[in-house]
């Protein structure tokens, strides 16, 4: 589908179902961007680093 047809389809869909955009906006605000969830943010990196450090410390205690 060409870009012009897609835009026209999106406008018509908005007219037919105005609450659809609202629901999409609410869902995205609760979940966030799916790309960010898949890639991981700062908190994910910190959590992963803490788990790795705790794993290394645990395994170093098991050696003795």
HELIX and SHEET records of a PDB file:
HELIX    1   1 UNK A    3  UNK A   16  1                                  14    
HELIX    2   2 UNK A   18  UNK A   31  1                                  14    
HELIX    3   3 UNK A   34  UNK A   39  1                                   6    
HELIX    4   4 UNK A   42  UNK A   63  1                                  22    
END                                                                             
